[in-house]
Amino acid sequence: MFHAAIIGCGGIAQVHAAVLTSLPDTEITACADIRPERAKAMAEKTGCRAYSSLDELLEHETPDSVHLCVPHYLHAPMALKAAEKGIAVFSEKPPVISRDQWELLEKAAAKVPLGICFQNRYNPNVRAAETIIREGTYGKLLGARAFVTWKRESPYYLDSGWRGTWKTEGGGVLVNQSVHTLDLLVRLLGKPEKVEAHMANHHLNGVIEVEDTVEAYLVLGGKPALFYATTAYTEDAPVLIELHFEKAALRLENDALEIRTKEGAEKKTFPVPETLGKGYWGSGHGVCIADFYASIREGRPYQNDLASVRDTADAMLRMYEEGRKTL
Ligand SMILES: NC(=O)c1ccc[n+]([C@@H]2O[C@H](COP(=O)([O-])OP(=O)(O)OC[C@H]3O[C@@H](n4cnc5c(N)ncnc54)[C@H](O)[C@@H]3O)[C@@H](O)[C@H]2O)c1
């Protein structure tokens, strides 16, 4: 049995708690949040002990793993703190918000199993696209485009206590809402070779200091990838990733995969697990977390280990290095 602790008991922590409760070999023994009412609610819901900080929790508890569901700036330092005690780390995305933080995570990953929650990598339509690329079903992959057009308004930032600032969120729509999509592009196409990006704050000037919109031209594994993400839209529209092959275009939208060839279009849907949180978080958390524990139990590498997110973190940090100049 793995004894797990959840750090940060806000929105996404509820999904981690539901998954950990459902798995046969994990048990939540402790949780922590600087907002005592949130830790208390989590403790009551899961039957674990509540603390007001990671430090306080570690004074009294020796969990096998911690789930970091805290604001972005805390992921890397908390990961290292837990790793120094020999505790495995499962961290929410993004892995880091700066290059200095990457060094902290490397130190942590050298000591303990460390996984990052890019749950969409487990989506069946993404898996199917990977197979098509590997097998060359439609010829060579030539390029890709991706769109994330969501809606976030002032209260989302103002009520959180951490979103909307460089210091604590580390950016806006790129580091938060659309980093999953960037991660999939990098995974499907390859290493970032060229990164050009522009950023803007179209609709929340005076509310947030970070970008609400980013557009980028990337060269990934030798192929161009066009990327556009914004939180200035009027709804959370489905994310679109389109892969352009010599003989087809593949569109990944929600859980479907549409294959467009000269002969016509075919839409494939796949059975997916129940969505535990908000619809736009997807349904991959369960399998992503279950695989983390299975990898530890079986002594094999974890698909979402630190090495596997290096290129995504690099692409994201380069987009900020470029994009912040235009903000
Ligand atoms: N993978 C996904 O699909 C997904 C979805 C949503 C959020 N996330 C990520 O999860 C993380 C949390 O996001 P959220 O939406 O749950 O935010 P949230 O604000 O709802 O929850 C964060 C919690 O952390 C607590 N906290 C802040 N500082 C703390 C500290 N020093 N020690 C302990 N607790 C502290 C806050 O009080 C809050 O309760 C972020 O990294 C976010 O990007 C991932």
PDBQT file of the ligand as one rigid body, heavy atoms in Angstrom, charges set to zero:
ROOT
HETATM    1  N1  LIG A 401      -3.635  18.657 -15.116  1.00  0.00    +0.000 N 
HETATM    2  C1  LIG A 401      -4.725  19.409 -15.197  1.00  0.00    +0.000 C 
HETATM    3  O1  LIG A 401      -5.604  19.189 -16.014  1.00  0.00    +0.000 OA
HETATM    4  C2  LIG A 401      -4.900  20.538 -14.229  1.00  0.00    +0.000 A 
HETATM    5  C3  LIG A 401      -6.161  21.133 -14.058  1.00  0.00    +0.000 A 
HETATM    6  C4  LIG A 401      -6.285  22.161 -13.119  1.00  0.00    +0.000 A 
HETATM    7  C5  LIG A 401      -5.178  22.594 -12.400  1.00  0.00    +0.000 A 
HETATM    8  N2  LIG A 401      -3.956  22.012 -12.646  1.00  0.00    +0.000 N 
HETATM    9  C6  LIG A 401      -2.760  22.469 -11.904  1.00  0.00    +0.000 C 
HETATM   10  O2  LIG A 401      -2.918  22.146 -10.520  1.00  0.00    +0.000 OA
HETATM   11  C7  LIG A 401      -2.315  23.137  -9.707  1.00  0.00    +0.000 C 
HETATM   12  C8  LIG A 401      -3.358  23.717  -8.748  1.00  0.00    +0.000 C 
HETATM   13  O3  LIG A 401      -4.389  24.292  -9.516  1.00  0.00    +0.000 OA
HETATM   14  P1  LIG A 401      -5.866  24.467  -8.922  1.00  0.00    +0.000 P 
HETATM   15  O4  LIG A 401      -6.709  24.874 -10.069  1.00  0.00    +0.000 OA
HETATM   16  O5  LIG A 401      -6.239  23.293  -8.107  1.00  0.00    +0.000 OA
HETATM   17  O6  LIG A 401      -5.613  25.739  -7.978  1.00  0.00    +0.000 OA
HETATM   18  P2  LIG A 401      -6.387  26.134  -6.629  1.00  0.00    +0.000 P 
HETATM   19  O7  LIG A 401      -6.065  27.553  -6.354  1.00  0.00    +0.000 OA
HETATM   20  O8  LIG A 401      -7.816  25.706  -6.732  1.00  0.00    +0.000 OA
HETATM   21  O9  LIG A 401      -5.686  25.194  -5.543  1.00  0.00    +0.000 OA
HETATM   22  C9  LIG A 401      -4.366  25.411  -5.094  1.00  0.00    +0.000 C 
HETATM   23  C10 LIG A 401      -4.367  25.202  -3.587  1.00  0.00    +0.000 C 
HETATM   24  O10 LIG A 401      -3.013  25.312  -3.109  1.00  0.00    +0.000 OA
HETATM   25  C11 LIG A 401      -3.082  25.959  -1.840  1.00  0.00    +0.000 C 
HETATM   26  N3  LIG A 401      -1.756  26.502  -1.517  1.00  0.00    +0.000 N 
HETATM   27  C12 LIG A 401      -1.192  27.659  -1.929  1.00  0.00    +0.000 A 
HETATM   28  N4  LIG A 401       0.036  27.793  -1.396  1.00  0.00    +0.000 NA
HETATM   29  C13 LIG A 401       0.240  26.702  -0.617  1.00  0.00    +0.000 A 
HETATM   30  C14 LIG A 401       1.322  26.269   0.198  1.00  0.00    +0.000 A 
HETATM   31  N5  LIG A 401       2.444  26.991   0.337  1.00  0.00    +0.000 N 
HETATM   32  N6  LIG A 401       1.193  25.087   0.860  1.00  0.00    +0.000 NA
HETATM   33  C15 LIG A 401       0.047  24.345   0.763  1.00  0.00    +0.000 A 
HETATM   34  N7  LIG A 401      -1.011  24.719  -0.015  1.00  0.00    +0.000 NA
HETATM   35  C16 LIG A 401      -0.900  25.868  -0.693  1.00  0.00    +0.000 A 
HETATM   36  C17 LIG A 401      -4.147  27.028  -2.034  1.00  0.00    +0.000 C 
HETATM   37  O11 LIG A 401      -4.635  27.510  -0.787  1.00  0.00    +0.000 OA
HETATM   38  C18 LIG A 401      -5.193  26.265  -2.845  1.00  0.00    +0.000 C 
HETATM   39  O12 LIG A 401      -6.153  25.649  -2.019  1.00  0.00    +0.000 OA
HETATM   40  C19 LIG A 401      -1.722  24.148 -10.684  1.00  0.00    +0.000 C 
HETATM   41  O13 LIG A 401      -0.398  23.791 -10.922  1.00  0.00    +0.000 OA
HETATM   42  C20 LIG A 401      -2.539  23.967 -11.947  1.00  0.00    +0.000 C 
HETATM   43  O14 LIG A 401      -1.877  24.345 -13.117  1.00  0.00    +0.000 OA
HETATM   44  C21 LIG A 401      -3.822  20.996 -13.506  1.00  0.00    +0.000 A 
ENDROOT
TORSDOF 0
